[in-house]
Amino acid sequence: MSVAFGVVGVAAPSAKAGMPVLEPKSLDTRPAGFGVTPREARATAEANAAVEMARREYSALRAKVIVPQYFGDQRYEVV
């Protein structure tokens, strides 16, 4: 399982304009082929020191879990 981190003001999102991206239907349901739920991926990202620092500085930041379809594998990105 891999979790990529993207936070506004900290890192540029890896998604390119026009590239296919899906949003999980549920944060609590682990999709087939995934090792963790979207909620667990979000919790992992939010525990990252850079994310914690960005959230202290920009309290309005909210995490969004997406599943990019352009890598050819099954992974989440938390942006």
N, C-alpha and C positions, 0 to 999 in steps of 0.2 A: 504494500500500500504506500502510495506517496501522497503527500499533501503539499501543495504549493501555496505560498503565502503572497497575497497581494493586498496592500493597504493603501488607500488614497493618501498621497503625501509621503509615503515611505518607499513604495516599490511600484513600478509600472505593471499593469495587468498584462498577462501573456497573451490574452485573446486579441486577435487581429480583427479589424472591422470586417463583418460579413462571414466570419467563421462560425460554424455550427456549435452551439452551446446549449445544454439542457439544464433545467432546474429540477432537482429531485422532487417527486410528488409529496414525500413525507420526510421530515428530518429524523424520524424514529425508525424507519424501515431500511434495512441494509439491502441495497440492490444486489441482484445475482452477480457474482464475481467480485464483489467488494468485501473487504475484511472488516470494515467499520461502518457505522451509520453516518449519515451527513451531520448529525448533531455531534458525534464523537470527533469527526474531522474538524468541525468548527471549534470545539473545545480545545483541541490540540493547537490550532492556529492561534486562538485567543490567549493561550498560555505562553506563546512566544514572547520573549523580552521586547523585541522591536514593536510588536503589536501592542503590548501593554503600554509602552512608552507613547506610541501614537494615540492610543485611546485616552491617556491622561491629558495629552495636549489638545486633542480634538474629540471632545466627549460625545459629539453627535455621530461618530463613526458607528456603522452597523455592519456586521459580517453577513455576507451572502454566499451560500454554497452553490457552486455550479459544477457541471460535469462536461468538460470540453470534449468534443467529438473529433478533433483534428489531430490528436496524438496517436490514435490507433490503439490505445490501451484504456484501461478502466481506472480513472483516478478523479479525485475531487480537486477543485481549486476553491479556496476561500478568499473572496475578494471583498 
